[in-house]
Amino acid sequence: MKYQEALLSAYEVMKDIRPYCKKTEIVGDLRRRCPEVRSIELLAISREEDLFDLFGETIAPYLLIEDWVINCGFEFAKNGPKYKRFRWHDIWIDLYVTSNYQWGLQMALRTGNQAFASWLATARRKGGALPGYMKIKDGWLWMNDKRIPTLTESNFFAAIETEWIRPDLRSAKVWRN
């Protein structure tokens, strides 16, 4: 799909899910401004409500984006808590659900491309961007045994001691230190 057409579709989906989300952003091919878009990728932080047991004790947060999934009428190819994939007219939508504290890392990884995301998640000693005392695991940036919040993409790049790289420059085939 051409960039402009995909961008309009992305805005339609974002408008549809906005009541269920605290925050949504375009990532992937669209954020990198690729002329041809394979799928529309969105990153979102769902609104939450607490679920209670019979005694009024909080058991878990309920992500309101699940209400949208139930009511939207689309067929989902994937429907996990962190990743949802469905058809929107003639294009696939990849919806990644994250938290405030993982937002910056997820923006960087989900903007891609795949080579760039792999570079970000690889240790410097192996040609990647991560300092040796850091790793990416379970959707988090870790420093030794401590999770590091990344509220913004700039926070993430600063934490790994790497300059922010414009999304349109992230489509290069090979990434090395």
C-alpha positions as CSV (number, residue, x, y, z in Angstrom):
1,M,0.0,0.0,0.0
2,K,1.3,3.5,-0.8
3,Y,2.4,5.7,2.1
4,Q,-0.3,8.3,2.0
5,E,-3.1,5.7,1.8
6,A,-1.7,3.7,4.6
7,L,-1.3,6.9,6.7
8,L,-5.0,7.7,6.3
9,S,-5.9,4.2,7.3
10,A,-3.6,4.4,10.4
11,Y,-5.4,7.6,11.5
12,E,-8.8,5.9,11.1
13,V,-7.7,3.0,13.3
14,M,-6.2,5.4,15.9
15,K,-9.4,7.4,16.0
16,D,-11.3,4.1,16.5
17,I,-9.1,2.9,19.4
18,R,-8.4,6.3,21.1
19,P,-11.3,6.0,23.7
20,Y,-9.7,2.7,24.9
21,C,-6.1,4.0,25.0
22,K,-4.1,6.5,27.1
23,K,-1.7,7.0,24.2
24,T,-1.2,5.7,20.6
25,E,1.5,6.3,18.0
26,I,2.4,5.2,14.5
27,V,5.5,3.1,14.3
28,G,7.0,0.8,11.6
29,D,7.1,1.6,7.9
30,L,4.9,4.6,8.3
31,R,7.1,6.2,11.0
32,R,10.1,5.6,8.8
33,R,8.2,7.2,5.9
34,C,8.6,4.2,3.6
35,P,7.0,4.8,0.2
36,E,5.5,1.3,0.3
37,V,3.9,0.1,3.5
38,R,3.6,-3.7,4.2
39,S,1.5,-3.3,7.3
40,I,0.3,-0.5,9.6
41,E,2.0,-0.8,13.0
42,L,0.7,1.1,16.0
43,L,2.0,1.3,19.6
44,A,-0.5,1.9,22.3
45,I,-0.9,2.2,26.1
46,S,-4.3,0.8,27.0
47,R,-6.5,2.5,29.6
48,E,-7.0,0.1,32.6
49,E,-9.6,-0.7,35.1
50,D,-9.0,-2.8,38.2
51,L,-10.7,-6.2,38.4
52,F,-11.9,-7.2,41.9
53,D,-12.5,-10.5,43.5
54,L,-15.7,-11.3,45.5
55,F,-14.2,-9.7,48.6
56,G,-13.4,-6.4,46.8
57,E,-9.7,-7.0,46.6
58,T,-7.9,-6.0,43.4
59,I,-6.8,-9.0,41.4
60,A,-5.4,-7.5,38.2
61,P,-5.8,-4.6,35.9
62,Y,-8.1,-5.1,33.0
63,L,-6.9,-3.5,29.7
64,L,-9.8,-1.6,28.1
65,I,-8.3,-2.2,24.6
66,E,-9.8,-5.8,25.1
67,D,-13.3,-4.2,25.0
68,W,-12.5,-2.7,21.6
69,V,-11.2,-6.1,20.3
70,I,-14.5,-7.8,21.5
71,N,-16.7,-5.1,19.9
72,C,-14.8,-4.1,16.7
73,G,-16.0,-7.0,14.5
74,F,-12.6,-7.7,12.9
75,E,-11.1,-11.1,12.6
76,F,-7.9,-11.3,14.5
77,A,-5.0,-13.4,13.3
78,K,-3.2,-12.8,16.7
79,N,-4.8,-11.6,19.8
80,G,-2.4,-11.7,22.7
81,P,-2.1,-9.3,25.6
82,K,0.9,-7.4,24.1
83,Y,0.4,-8.0,20.3
84,K,-2.7,-8.0,18.2
85,R,-2.9,-8.5,14.4
86,F,-6.0,-8.0,12.3
87,R,-7.2,-6.9,8.8
88,W,-8.4,-3.4,8.4
89,H,-10.0,-3.2,4.9
90,D,-7.1,-4.4,2.6
91,I,-4.1,-4.1,5.0
92,W,-2.8,-5.8,8.1
93,I,-2.7,-3.8,11.3
94,D,-0.1,-4.8,14.0
95,L,-1.1,-3.3,17.3
96,Y,1.6,-3.5,20.1
97,V,0.4,-2.8,23.6
98,T,2.9,-1.6,26.2
99,S,3.2,0.4,29.4
100,N,4.3,4.0,30.2
101,Y,7.6,2.6,31.6
102,Q,8.4,0.6,28.4
103,W,7.2,3.2,25.9
104,G,10.6,4.6,24.8
105,L,12.2,1.2,24.2
106,Q,9.1,-0.1,22.4
107,M,9.0,3.1,20.2
108,A,12.6,2.5,19.1
109,L,12.2,-1.3,18.6
110,R,8.8,-1.1,16.8
111,T,9.8,1.7,14.5
112,G,12.4,-0.7,13.1
113,N,13.4,-1.8,10.6
114,Q,14.3,-5.4,11.7
115,A,18.0,-4.9,11.2
116,F,17.9,-1.7,13.3
117,A,15.9,-3.3,16.1
118,S,18.3,-6.2,16.2
119,W,21.2,-3.7,16.3
120,L,19.5,-1.9,19.3
121,A,19.1,-5.2,21.1
122,T,22.6,-6.5,20.6
123,A,25.6,-5.9,22.8
124,R,28.3,-3.6,21.6
125,R,31.0,-6.3,21.8
126,K,28.9,-8.1,19.2
127,G,28.5,-5.1,16.9
128,G,25.2,-3.7,18.5
129,A,24.2,-0.6,20.4
130,L,23.8,-1.9,23.9
131,P,26.5,-1.3,26.6
132,G,27.8,-4.6,28.0
133,Y,26.0,-4.2,31.3
134,M,22.6,-3.8,29.6
135,K,20.2,-6.1,27.9
136,I,16.6,-6.1,26.5
137,K,14.4,-8.8,27.9
138,D,10.6,-9.2,28.4
139,G,10.0,-5.8,26.8
140,W,12.2,-4.0,29.2
141,L,15.7,-2.4,29.2
142,W,17.7,-4.0,32.0
143,M,20.9,-2.6,33.6
144,N,22.4,-5.7,35.3
145,D,19.4,-7.0,37.3
146,K,17.4,-3.8,37.4
147,R,14.7,-2.7,35.0
148,I,15.2,0.7,33.5
149,P,12.0,2.8,32.7
150,T,12.1,4.5,29.3
151,L,9.3,6.9,29.3
152,T,10.3,8.4,25.9
153,E,12.4,7.2,23.0
154,S,15.0,9.9,23.8
155,N,15.2,8.4,27.4
156,F,16.0,5.0,25.8
157,F,18.7,6.3,23.5
158,A,20.2,8.3,26.4
159,A,20.2,5.2,28.7
160,I,22.1,3.1,26.1
161,E,24.5,6.1,25.5
162,T,23.6,6.3,21.8
163,E,22.5,9.4,19.9
164,W,18.8,9.4,18.8
165,I,18.5,8.4,15.1
166,R,15.8,9.8,13.0
167,P,13.2,7.2,12.0
168,D,13.7,7.8,8.3
169,L,17.4,6.9,8.7
170,R,16.6,3.6,10.3
171,S,15.8,1.7,7.1
172,A,19.4,1.0,6.2
173,K,20.1,-2.7,5.6
174,V,23.1,-3.0,8.0
175,W,23.6,-1.5,11.4
176,R,26.9,-1.6,13.2
177,N,28.8,0.3,15.8
